[in-house]
Amino acid sequence: MIINQKVSFEKIFEQNESRMYYHLQCLYIYDPHQEFFMEGLYSMWIAYKKYQPDKGQLSTYFNYHIKNHIIETLRKKTSQ
């Protein structure tokens, strides 16, 4: 998907919401209060704002940012 037309974040979220659930499931994270889901959403927002189409696919960029942000959040919570 190319963001040259500047697709709204709401549309991007609708198309990629399952991506966050996928990463939570792969990382075996139980998230009853959706804390990690919200962190993934925040990460998706940041990736959406920083995305440069000439650098690669949006889906790959989202996967990288969401997964790494969730892992970093998990590390912070377990080290407290």
HTML snippet that shows the backbone in 3Dmol.js (N, CA, C, O; Angstrom):
<script src="https://3Dmol.org/build/3Dmol-min.js"></script>
<div id="view" style="width:600px;height:400px;position:relative"></div>
<script>
const pdb = `
ATOM      1  N   MET A   1       0.837  -1.176   0.000  1.00  0.00           N
ATOM      2  CA  MET A   1       0.000   0.000   0.000  1.00  0.00           C
ATOM      3  C   MET A   1       0.884   1.242   0.000  1.00  0.00           C
ATOM      4  O   MET A   1       1.867   1.306   0.738  1.00  0.00           O
ATOM      5  N   ILE A   2       0.549   2.194  -0.795  1.00  0.00           N
ATOM      6  CA  ILE A   2       1.305   3.446  -0.888  1.00  0.00           C
ATOM      7  C   ILE A   2       0.499   4.552  -0.225  1.00  0.00           C
ATOM      8  O   ILE A   2      -0.713   4.652  -0.421  1.00  0.00           O
ATOM      9  N   ILE A   3       1.170   5.372   0.551  1.00  0.00           N
ATOM     10  CA  ILE A   3       0.478   6.431   1.277  1.00  0.00           C
ATOM     11  C   ILE A   3       0.610   7.770   0.553  1.00  0.00           C
ATOM     12  O   ILE A   3       0.490   8.822   1.181  1.00  0.00           O
ATOM     13  N   ASN A   4       0.851   7.747  -0.733  1.00  0.00           N
ATOM     14  CA  ASN A   4       0.936   9.002  -1.467  1.00  0.00           C
ATOM     15  C   ASN A   4      -0.392   9.752  -1.422  1.00  0.00           C
ATOM     16  O   ASN A   4      -0.409  10.983  -1.419  1.00  0.00           O
ATOM     17  N   GLN A   5      -1.504   9.019  -1.387  1.00  0.00           N
ATOM     18  CA  GLN A   5      -2.813   9.655  -1.317  1.00  0.00           C
ATOM     19  C   GLN A   5      -3.127  10.091   0.107  1.00  0.00           C
ATOM     20  O   GLN A   5      -4.166  10.706   0.347  1.00  0.00           O
ATOM     21  N   LYS A   6      -2.254   9.784   1.051  1.00  0.00           N
ATOM     22  CA  LYS A   6      -2.407  10.101   2.473  1.00  0.00           C
ATOM     23  C   LYS A   6      -3.704   9.500   3.004  1.00  0.00           C
ATOM     24  O   LYS A   6      -4.647  10.210   3.354  1.00  0.00           O
ATOM     25  N   VAL A   7      -3.719   8.192   3.052  1.00  0.00           N
ATOM     26  CA  VAL A   7      -4.840   7.443   3.598  1.00  0.00           C
ATOM     27  C   VAL A   7      -4.944   7.758   5.083  1.00  0.00           C
ATOM     28  O   VAL A   7      -3.928   7.875   5.768  1.00  0.00           O
ATOM     29  N   SER A   8      -6.155   7.893   5.577  1.00  0.00           N
ATOM     30  CA  SER A   8      -6.337   8.239   6.991  1.00  0.00           C
ATOM     31  C   SER A   8      -5.856   7.107   7.892  1.00  0.00           C
ATOM     32  O   SER A   8      -5.858   5.939   7.505  1.00  0.00           O
ATOM     33  N   PHE A   9      -5.448   7.477   9.089  1.00  0.00           N
ATOM     34  CA  PHE A   9      -4.970   6.474  10.030  1.00  0.00           C
ATOM     35  C   PHE A   9      -6.090   5.515  10.416  1.00  0.00           C
ATOM     36  O   PHE A   9      -5.830   4.338  10.662  1.00  0.00           O
ATOM     37  N   GLU A  10      -7.318   5.990  10.473  1.00  0.00           N
ATOM     38  CA  GLU A  10      -8.444   5.122  10.811  1.00  0.00           C
ATOM     39  C   GLU A  10      -8.561   3.977   9.799  1.00  0.00           C
ATOM     40  O   GLU A  10      -8.804   2.831  10.175  1.00  0.00           O
ATOM     41  N   LYS A  11      -8.389   4.292   8.535  1.00  0.00           N
ATOM     42  CA  LYS A  11      -8.450   3.271   7.482  1.00  0.00           C
ATOM     43  C   LYS A  11      -7.277   2.299   7.618  1.00  0.00           C
ATOM     44  O   LYS A  11      -7.455   1.087   7.496  1.00  0.00           O
ATOM     45  N   ILE A  12      -6.094   2.826   7.867  1.00  0.00           N
ATOM     46  CA  ILE A  12      -4.911   1.988   8.062  1.00  0.00           C
ATOM     47  C   ILE A  12      -5.117   1.077   9.271  1.00  0.00           C
ATOM     48  O   ILE A  12      -4.763  -0.101   9.230  1.00  0.00           O
ATOM     49  N   PHE A  13      -5.686   1.620  10.343  1.00  0.00           N
ATOM     50  CA  PHE A  13      -5.932   0.825  11.544  1.00  0.00           C
ATOM     51  C   PHE A  13      -6.897  -0.316  11.248  1.00  0.00           C
ATOM     52  O   PHE A  13      -6.654  -1.451  11.659  1.00  0.00           O
ATOM     53  N   GLU A  14      -7.975  -0.035  10.550  1.00  0.00           N
ATOM     54  CA  GLU A  14      -8.956  -1.069  10.207  1.00  0.00           C
ATOM     55  C   GLU A  14      -8.304  -2.204   9.430  1.00  0.00           C
ATOM     56  O   GLU A  14      -8.625  -3.374   9.638  1.00  0.00           O
ATOM     57  N   GLN A  15      -7.397  -1.859   8.543  1.00  0.00           N
ATOM     58  CA  GLN A  15      -6.746  -2.857   7.705  1.00  0.00           C
ATOM     59  C   GLN A  15      -5.679  -3.644   8.459  1.00  0.00           C
ATOM     60  O   GLN A  15      -5.353  -4.763   8.061  1.00  0.00           O
ATOM     61  N   ASN A  16      -5.134  -3.094   9.526  1.00  0.00           N
ATOM     62  CA  ASN A  16      -3.986  -3.707  10.204  1.00  0.00           C
ATOM     63  C   ASN A  16      -4.220  -4.044  11.674  1.00  0.00           C
ATOM     64  O   ASN A  16      -3.271  -4.388  12.378  1.00  0.00           O
ATOM     65  N   GLU A  17      -5.437  -3.955  12.142  1.00  0.00           N
ATOM     66  CA  GLU A  17      -5.720  -4.241  13.547  1.00  0.00           C
ATOM     67  C   GLU A  17      -5.318  -5.666  13.919  1.00  0.00           C
ATOM     68  O   GLU A  17      -4.775  -5.899  14.999  1.00  0.00           O
ATOM     69  N   SER A  18      -5.578  -6.597  13.047  1.00  0.00           N
ATOM     70  CA  SER A  18      -5.250  -7.998  13.346  1.00  0.00           C
ATOM     71  C   SER A  18      -3.743  -8.225  13.462  1.00  0.00           C
ATOM     72  O   SER A  18      -3.309  -9.194  14.085  1.00  0.00           O
ATOM     73  N   ARG A  19      -2.963  -7.358  12.879  1.00  0.00           N
ATOM     74  CA  ARG A  19      -1.504  -7.453  12.958  1.00  0.00           C
ATOM     75  C   ARG A  19      -1.025  -7.354  14.410  1.00  0.00           C
ATOM     76  O   ARG A  19      -0.082  -8.044  14.797  1.00  0.00           O
ATOM     77  N   MET A  20      -1.662  -6.509  15.206  1.00  0.00           N
ATOM     78  CA  MET A  20      -1.267  -6.372  16.605  1.00  0.00           C
ATOM     79  C   MET A  20      -1.646  -7.618  17.393  1.00  0.00           C
ATOM     80  O   MET A  20      -0.869  -8.093  18.222  1.00  0.00           O
ATOM     81  N   TYR A  21      -2.839  -8.149  17.137  1.00  0.00           N
ATOM     82  CA  TYR A  21      -3.236  -9.386  17.811  1.00  0.00           C
ATOM     83  C   TYR A  21      -2.309 -10.533  17.440  1.00  0.00           C
ATOM     84  O   TYR A  21      -1.991 -11.383  18.272  1.00  0.00           O
ATOM     85  N   TYR A  22      -1.884 -10.548  16.199  1.00  0.00           N
ATOM     86  CA  TYR A  22      -0.952 -11.578  15.745  1.00  0.00           C
ATOM     87  C   TYR A  22       0.351 -11.531  16.550  1.00  0.00           C
ATOM     88  O   TYR A  22       0.830 -12.566  17.013  1.00  0.00           O
ATOM     89  N   HIS A  23       0.913 -10.357  16.713  1.00  0.00           N
ATOM     90  CA  HIS A  23       2.176 -10.222  17.445  1.00  0.00           C
ATOM     91  C   HIS A  23       1.998 -10.560  18.927  1.00  0.00           C
ATOM     92  O   HIS A  23       2.875 -11.176  19.533  1.00  0.00           O
ATOM     93  N   LEU A  24       0.877 -10.164  19.504  1.00  0.00           N
ATOM     94  CA  LEU A  24       0.627 -10.514  20.900  1.00  0.00           C
ATOM     95  C   LEU A  24       0.534 -12.026  21.069  1.00  0.00           C
ATOM     96  O   LEU A  24       1.046 -12.583  22.040  1.00  0.00           O
ATOM     97  N   GLN A  25      -0.115 -12.676  20.129  1.00  0.00           N
ATOM     98  CA  GLN A  25      -0.252 -14.126  20.193  1.00  0.00           C
ATOM     99  C   GLN A  25       1.102 -14.804  19.994  1.00  0.00           C
ATOM    100  O   GLN A  25       1.428 -15.748  20.714  1.00  0.00           O
ATOM    101  N   CYS A  26       1.883 -14.345  19.042  1.00  0.00           N
ATOM    102  CA  CYS A  26       3.198 -14.936  18.782  1.00  0.00           C
ATOM    103  C   CYS A  26       4.145 -14.776  19.967  1.00  0.00           C
ATOM    104  O   CYS A  26       5.002 -15.627  20.203  1.00  0.00           O
ATOM    105  N   LEU A  27       3.988 -13.692  20.705  1.00  0.00           N
ATOM    106  CA  LEU A  27       4.841 -13.435  21.862  1.00  0.00           C
ATOM    107  C   LEU A  27       4.254 -14.009  23.151  1.00  0.00           C
ATOM    108  O   LEU A  27       4.808 -13.806  24.231  1.00  0.00           O
ATOM    109  N   TYR A  28       3.131 -14.726  23.039  1.00  0.00           N
ATOM    110  CA  TYR A  28       2.468 -15.350  24.186  1.00  0.00           C
ATOM    111  C   TYR A  28       2.142 -14.336  25.284  1.00  0.00           C
ATOM    112  O   TYR A  28       2.400 -14.572  26.464  1.00  0.00           O
ATOM    113  N   ILE A  29       1.579 -13.219  24.875  1.00  0.00           N
ATOM    114  CA  ILE A  29       1.221 -12.171  25.821  1.00  0.00           C
ATOM    115  C   ILE A  29      -0.277 -12.214  26.072  1.00  0.00           C
ATOM    116  O   ILE A  29      -1.083 -12.061  25.154  1.00  0.00           O
ATOM    117  N   TYR A  30      -0.631 -12.424  27.327  1.00  0.00           N
ATOM    118  CA  TYR A  30      -2.027 -12.368  27.754  1.00  0.00           C
ATOM    119  C   TYR A  30      -2.308 -10.914  28.099  1.00  0.00           C
ATOM    120  O   TYR A  30      -1.630 -10.337  28.950  1.00  0.00           O
ATOM    121  N   ASP A  31      -3.293 -10.321  27.452  1.00  0.00           N
ATOM    122  CA  ASP A  31      -3.511  -8.881  27.555  1.00  0.00           C
ATOM    123  C   ASP A  31      -4.970  -8.552  27.881  1.00  0.00           C
ATOM    124  O   ASP A  31      -5.669  -7.986  27.041  1.00  0.00           O
ATOM    125  N   PRO A  32      -5.441  -8.896  29.085  1.00  0.00           N
ATOM    126  CA  PRO A  32      -6.862  -8.689  29.399  1.00  0.00           C
ATOM    127  C   PRO A  32      -7.273  -7.218  29.457  1.00  0.00           C
ATOM    128  O   PRO A  32      -8.432  -6.894  29.196  1.00  0.00           O
ATOM    129  N   HIS A  33      -6.356  -6.339  29.789  1.00  0.00           N
ATOM    130  CA  HIS A  33      -6.680  -4.915  29.889  1.00  0.00           C
ATOM    131  C   HIS A  33      -6.264  -4.144  28.639  1.00  0.00           C
ATOM    132  O   HIS A  33      -6.345  -2.916  28.606  1.00  0.00           O
ATOM    133  N   GLN A  34      -5.828  -4.851  27.634  1.00  0.00           N
ATOM    134  CA  GLN A  34      -5.410  -4.304  26.336  1.00  0.00           C
ATOM    135  C   GLN A  34      -4.310  -3.247  26.447  1.00  0.00           C
ATOM    136  O   GLN A  34      -4.229  -2.327  25.634  1.00  0.00           O
ATOM    137  N   GLU A  35      -3.484  -3.396  27.448  1.00  0.00           N
ATOM    138  CA  GLU A  35      -2.361  -2.478  27.633  1.00  0.00           C
ATOM    139  C   GLU A  35      -1.343  -2.633  26.495  1.00  0.00           C
ATOM    140  O   GLU A  35      -0.870  -1.644  25.935  1.00  0.00           O
ATOM    141  N   PHE A  36      -1.018  -3.877  26.167  1.00  0.00           N
ATOM    142  CA  PHE A  36      -0.046  -4.115  25.103  1.00  0.00           C
ATOM    143  C   PHE A  36      -0.647  -3.815  23.730  1.00  0.00           C
ATOM    144  O   PHE A  36       0.062  -3.393  22.817  1.00  0.00           O
ATOM    145  N   PHE A  37      -1.937  -4.031  23.589  1.00  0.00           N
ATOM    146  CA  PHE A  37      -2.610  -3.670  22.346  1.00  0.00           C
ATOM    147  C   PHE A  37      -2.499  -2.169  22.116  1.00  0.00           C
ATOM    148  O   PHE A  37      -2.234  -1.725  20.999  1.00  0.00           O
ATOM    149  N   MET A  38      -2.701  -1.392  23.171  1.00  0.00           N
ATOM    150  CA  MET A  38      -2.596   0.066  23.046  1.00  0.00           C
ATOM    151  C   MET A  38      -1.170   0.497  22.725  1.00  0.00           C
ATOM    152  O   MET A  38      -0.960   1.457  21.983  1.00  0.00           O
ATOM    153  N   GLU A  39      -0.190  -0.210  23.282  1.00  0.00           N
ATOM    154  CA  GLU A  39       1.202   0.081  22.947  1.00  0.00           C
ATOM    155  C   GLU A  39       1.453  -0.211  21.461  1.00  0.00           C
ATOM    156  O   GLU A  39       2.157   0.534  20.778  1.00  0.00           O
ATOM    157  N   GLY A  40       0.866  -1.303  20.982  1.00  0.00           N
ATOM    158  CA  GLY A  40       0.984  -1.631  19.560  1.00  0.00           C
ATOM    159  C   GLY A  40       0.317  -0.585  18.687  1.00  0.00           C
ATOM    160  O   GLY A  40       0.826  -0.244  17.620  1.00  0.00           O
ATOM    161  N   LEU A  41      -0.815  -0.079  19.137  1.00  0.00           N
ATOM    162  CA  LEU A  41      -1.522   0.971  18.406  1.00  0.00           C
ATOM    163  C   LEU A  41      -0.684   2.244  18.352  1.00  0.00           C
ATOM    164  O   LEU A  41      -0.588   2.896  17.312  1.00  0.00           O
ATOM    165  N   TYR A  42      -0.085   2.582  19.480  1.00  0.00           N
ATOM    166  CA  TYR A  42       0.808   3.748  19.528  1.00  0.00           C
ATOM    167  C   TYR A  42       1.978   3.571  18.558  1.00  0.00           C
ATOM    168  O   TYR A  42       2.352   4.496  17.837  1.00  0.00           O
ATOM    169  N   SER A  43       2.539   2.372  18.558  1.00  0.00           N
ATOM    170  CA  SER A  43       3.655   2.083  17.664  1.00  0.00           C
ATOM    171  C   SER A  43       3.232   2.177  16.202  1.00  0.00           C
ATOM    172  O   SER A  43       3.984   2.665  15.357  1.00  0.00           O
ATOM    173  N   MET A  44       2.023   1.704  15.913  1.00  0.00           N
ATOM    174  CA  MET A  44       1.509   1.794  14.538  1.00  0.00           C
ATOM    175  C   MET A  44       1.343   3.257  14.126  1.00  0.00           C
ATOM    176  O   MET A  44       1.629   3.621  12.985  1.00  0.00           O
ATOM    177  N   TRP A  45       0.883   4.089  15.051  1.00  0.00           N
ATOM    178  CA  TRP A  45       0.721   5.519  14.766  1.00  0.00           C
ATOM    179  C   TRP A  45       2.072   6.163  14.436  1.00  0.00           C
ATOM    180  O   TRP A  45       2.186   6.921  13.473  1.00  0.00           O
ATOM    181  N   ILE A  46       3.082   5.858  15.236  1.00  0.00           N
ATOM    182  CA  ILE A  46       4.415   6.407  15.005  1.00  0.00           C
ATOM    183  C   ILE A  46       4.959   5.930  13.656  1.00  0.00           C
ATOM    184  O   ILE A  46       5.516   6.717  12.890  1.00  0.00           O
ATOM    185  N   ALA A  47       4.794   4.642  13.375  1.00  0.00           N
ATOM    186  CA  ALA A  47       5.268   4.095  12.102  1.00  0.00           C
ATOM    187  C   ALA A  47       4.523   4.732  10.931  1.00  0.00           C
ATOM    188  O   ALA A  47       5.119   5.002   9.888  1.00  0.00           O
ATOM    189  N   TYR A  48       3.236   4.969  11.097  1.00  0.00           N
ATOM    190  CA  TYR A  48       2.425   5.614  10.062  1.00  0.00           C
ATOM    191  C   TYR A  48       2.949   7.020   9.766  1.00  0.00           C
ATOM    192  O   TYR A  48       3.021   7.430   8.607  1.00  0.00           O
ATOM    193  N   LYS A  49       3.308   7.742  10.804  1.00  0.00           N
ATOM    194  CA  LYS A  49       3.810   9.110  10.628  1.00  0.00           C
ATOM    195  C   LYS A  49       5.203   9.143   9.999  1.00  0.00           C
ATOM    196  O   LYS A  49       5.512  10.053   9.229  1.00  0.00           O
ATOM    197  N   LYS A  50       6.045   8.158  10.320  1.00  0.00           N
ATOM    198  CA  LYS A  50       7.431   8.159   9.852  1.00  0.00           C
ATOM    199  C   LYS A  50       7.638   7.399   8.546  1.00  0.00           C
ATOM    200  O   LYS A  50       8.731   7.442   7.981  1.00  0.00           O
ATOM    201  N   TYR A  51       6.624   6.711   8.060  1.00  0.00           N
ATOM    202  CA  TYR A  51       6.784   5.844   6.894  1.00  0.00           C
ATOM    203  C   TYR A  51       7.227   6.617   5.652  1.00  0.00           C
ATOM    204  O   TYR A  51       6.701   7.681   5.329  1.00  0.00           O
ATOM    205  N   GLN A  52       8.207   6.042   4.978  1.00  0.00           N
ATOM    206  CA  GLN A  52       8.696   6.585   3.707  1.00  0.00           C
ATOM    207  C   GLN A  52       8.523   5.496   2.646  1.00  0.00           C
ATOM    208  O   GLN A  52       9.218   4.482   2.696  1.00  0.00           O
ATOM    209  N   PRO A  53       7.613   5.683   1.691  1.00  0.00           N
ATOM    210  CA  PRO A  53       7.298   4.640   0.709  1.00  0.00           C
ATOM    211  C   PRO A  53       8.497   4.129  -0.083  1.00  0.00           C
ATOM    212  O   PRO A  53       8.519   2.966  -0.486  1.00  0.00           O
ATOM    213  N   ASP A  54       9.477   4.969  -0.306  1.00  0.00           N
ATOM    214  CA  ASP A  54      10.635   4.540  -1.091  1.00  0.00           C
ATOM    215  C   ASP A  54      11.573   3.616  -0.311  1.00  0.00           C
ATOM    216  O   ASP A  54      12.496   3.047  -0.894  1.00  0.00           O
ATOM    217  N   LYS A  55      11.353   3.460   0.993  1.00  0.00           N
ATOM    218  CA  LYS A  55      12.215   2.618   1.826  1.00  0.00           C
ATOM    219  C   LYS A  55      11.743   1.165   1.928  1.00  0.00           C
ATOM    220  O   LYS A  55      12.517   0.302   2.343  1.00  0.00           O
ATOM    221  N   GLY A  56      10.500   0.879   1.563  1.00  0.00           N
ATOM    222  CA  GLY A  56      10.000  -0.496   1.646  1.00  0.00           C
ATOM    223  C   GLY A  56       8.499  -0.528   1.828  1.00  0.00           C
ATOM    224  O   GLY A  56       7.825   0.501   1.782  1.00  0.00           O
ATOM    225  N   GLN A  57       7.986  -1.740   2.036  1.00  0.00           N
ATOM    226  CA  GLN A  57       6.544  -1.922   2.187  1.00  0.00           C
ATOM    227  C   GLN A  57       6.062  -1.476   3.557  1.00  0.00           C
ATOM    228  O   GLN A  57       6.766  -1.607   4.559  1.00  0.00           O
ATOM    229  N   LEU A  58       4.853  -0.950   3.578  1.00  0.00           N
ATOM    230  CA  LEU A  58       4.256  -0.486   4.827  1.00  0.00           C
ATOM    231  C   LEU A  58       4.025  -1.644   5.790  1.00  0.00           C
ATOM    232  O   LEU A  58       4.249  -1.495   6.991  1.00  0.00           O
ATOM    233  N   SER A  59       3.586  -2.781   5.292  1.00  0.00           N
ATOM    234  CA  SER A  59       3.310  -3.925   6.168  1.00  0.00           C
ATOM    235  C   SER A  59       4.574  -4.400   6.882  1.00  0.00           C
ATOM    236  O   SER A  59       4.522  -4.731   8.067  1.00  0.00           O
ATOM    237  N   THR A  60       5.683  -4.436   6.196  1.00  0.00           N
ATOM    238  CA  THR A  60       6.949  -4.831   6.796  1.00  0.00           C
ATOM    239  C   THR A  60       7.370  -3.826   7.858  1.00  0.00           C
ATOM    240  O   THR A  60       7.849  -4.202   8.928  1.00  0.00           O
ATOM    241  N   TYR A  61       7.191  -2.571   7.562  1.00  0.00           N
ATOM    242  CA  TYR A  61       7.528  -1.495   8.502  1.00  0.00           C
ATOM    243  C   TYR A  61       6.670  -1.589   9.761  1.00  0.00           C
ATOM    244  O   TYR A  61       7.175  -1.454  10.876  1.00  0.00           O
ATOM    245  N   PHE A  62       5.364  -1.821   9.578  1.00  0.00           N
ATOM    246  CA  PHE A  62       4.474  -1.994  10.721  1.00  0.00           C
ATOM    247  C   PHE A  62       4.892  -3.195  11.558  1.00  0.00           C
ATOM    248  O   PHE A  62       4.979  -3.092  12.782  1.00  0.00           O
ATOM    249  N   ASN A  63       5.151  -4.319  10.924  1.00  0.00           N
ATOM    250  CA  ASN A  63       5.540  -5.522  11.664  1.00  0.00           C
ATOM    251  C   ASN A  63       6.764  -5.262  12.523  1.00  0.00           C
ATOM    252  O   ASN A  63       6.794  -5.625  13.699  1.00  0.00           O
ATOM    253  N   TYR A  64       7.751  -4.646  11.948  1.00  0.00           N
ATOM    254  CA  TYR A  64       8.992  -4.351  12.662  1.00  0.00           C
ATOM    255  C   TYR A  64       8.731  -3.470  13.879  1.00  0.00           C
ATOM    256  O   TYR A  64       9.172  -3.781  14.985  1.00  0.00           O
ATOM    257  N   HIS A  65       8.016  -2.375  13.671  1.00  0.00           N
ATOM    258  CA  HIS A  65       7.794  -1.423  14.755  1.00  0.00           C
ATOM    259  C   HIS A  65       6.867  -1.972  15.836  1.00  0.00           C
ATOM    260  O   HIS A  65       7.138  -1.805  17.025  1.00  0.00           O
ATOM    261  N   ILE A  66       5.802  -2.610  15.446  1.00  0.00           N
ATOM    262  CA  ILE A  66       4.854  -3.127  16.433  1.00  0.00           C
ATOM    263  C   ILE A  66       5.517  -4.183  17.307  1.00  0.00           C
ATOM    264  O   ILE A  66       5.455  -4.113  18.535  1.00  0.00           O
ATOM    265  N   LYS A  67       6.146  -5.152  16.674  1.00  0.00           N
ATOM    266  CA  LYS A  67       6.759  -6.243  17.435  1.00  0.00           C
ATOM    267  C   LYS A  67       7.837  -5.713  18.380  1.00  0.00           C
ATOM    268  O   LYS A  67       7.849  -6.061  19.560  1.00  0.00           O
ATOM    269  N   ASN A  68       8.724  -4.891  17.881  1.00  0.00           N
ATOM    270  CA  ASN A  68       9.812  -4.377  18.721  1.00  0.00           C
ATOM    271  C   ASN A  68       9.312  -3.476  19.844  1.00  0.00           C
ATOM    272  O   ASN A  68       9.872  -3.489  20.940  1.00  0.00           O
ATOM    273  N   HIS A  69       8.279  -2.702  19.589  1.00  0.00           N
ATOM    274  CA  HIS A  69       7.741  -1.832  20.644  1.00  0.00           C
ATOM    275  C   HIS A  69       7.062  -2.670  21.730  1.00  0.00           C
ATOM    276  O   HIS A  69       7.202  -2.373  22.917  1.00  0.00           O
ATOM    277  N   ILE A  70       6.341  -3.698  21.338  1.00  0.00           N
ATOM    278  CA  ILE A  70       5.699  -4.574  22.325  1.00  0.00           C
ATOM    279  C   ILE A  70       6.759  -5.291  23.163  1.00  0.00           C
ATOM    280  O   ILE A  70       6.615  -5.404  24.380  1.00  0.00           O
ATOM    281  N   ILE A  71       7.813  -5.772  22.521  1.00  0.00           N
ATOM    282  CA  ILE A  71       8.894  -6.439  23.253  1.00  0.00           C
ATOM    283  C   ILE A  71       9.556  -5.472  24.228  1.00  0.00           C
ATOM    284  O   ILE A  71       9.836  -5.839  25.369  1.00  0.00           O
ATOM    285  N   GLU A  72       9.804  -4.259  23.797  1.00  0.00           N
ATOM    286  CA  GLU A  72      10.425  -3.258  24.673  1.00  0.00           C
ATOM    287  C   GLU A  72       9.514  -2.930  25.860  1.00  0.00           C
ATOM    288  O   GLU A  72       9.990  -2.781  26.985  1.00  0.00           O
ATOM    289  N   THR A  73       8.230  -2.819  25.612  1.00  0.00           N
ATOM    290  CA  THR A  73       7.272  -2.572  26.698  1.00  0.00           C
ATOM    291  C   THR A  73       7.257  -3.732  27.677  1.00  0.00           C
ATOM    292  O   THR A  73       7.206  -3.525  28.890  1.00  0.00           O
ATOM    293  N   LEU A  74       7.301  -4.943  27.162  1.00  0.00           N
ATOM    294  CA  LEU A  74       7.329  -6.131  28.016  1.00  0.00           C
ATOM    295  C   LEU A  74       8.592  -6.158  28.875  1.00  0.00           C
ATOM    296  O   LEU A  74       8.534  -6.492  30.058  1.00  0.00           O
ATOM    297  N   ARG A  75       9.719  -5.810  28.287  1.00  0.00           N
ATOM    298  CA  ARG A  75      10.980  -5.754  29.046  1.00  0.00           C
ATOM    299  C   ARG A  75      10.907  -4.730  30.173  1.00  0.00           C
ATOM    300  O   ARG A  75      11.358  -4.994  31.288  1.00  0.00           O
ATOM    301  N   LYS A  76      10.348  -3.582  29.885  1.00  0.00           N
ATOM    302  CA  LYS A  76      10.218  -2.537  30.900  1.00  0.00           C
ATOM    303  C   LYS A  76       9.325  -2.984  32.053  1.00  0.00           C
ATOM    304  O   LYS A  76       9.627  -2.723  33.218  1.00  0.00           O
ATOM    305  N   LYS A  77       8.219  -3.662  31.722  1.00  0.00           N
ATOM    306  CA  LYS A  77       7.282  -4.106  32.758  1.00  0.00           C
ATOM    307  C   LYS A  77       7.879  -5.216  33.612  1.00  0.00           C
ATOM    308  O   LYS A  77       7.633  -5.260  34.818  1.00  0.00           O
ATOM    309  N   THR A  78       8.650  -6.103  33.021  1.00  0.00           N
ATOM    310  CA  THR A  78       9.210  -7.226  33.794  1.00  0.00           C
ATOM    311  C   THR A  78      10.430  -6.813  34.610  1.00  0.00           C
ATOM    312  O   THR A  78      10.795  -7.507  35.559  1.00  0.00           O
ATOM    313  N   SER A  79      11.061  -5.708  34.263  1.00  0.00           N
ATOM    314  CA  SER A  79      12.235  -5.268  35.014  1.00  0.00           C
ATOM    315  C   SER A  79      11.882  -4.383  36.195  1.00  0.00           C
ATOM    316  O   SER A  79      12.762  -4.014  36.973  1.00  0.00           O
ATOM    317  N   GLN A  80      10.622  -4.040  36.344  1.00  0.00           N
ATOM    318  CA  GLN A  80      10.206  -3.166  37.449  1.00  0.00           C
ATOM    319  C   GLN A  80      10.121  -3.912  38.737  1.00  0.00           C
ATOM    320  O   GLN A  80       9.786  -3.328  39.767  1.00  0.00           O
TER     321      GLN A  80
END
`;
const viewer = $3Dmol.createViewer("view");
viewer.addModel(pdb, "pdb");
viewer.setStyle({}, {cartoon: {color: "spectrum"}});
viewer.zoomTo();
viewer.render();
</script>
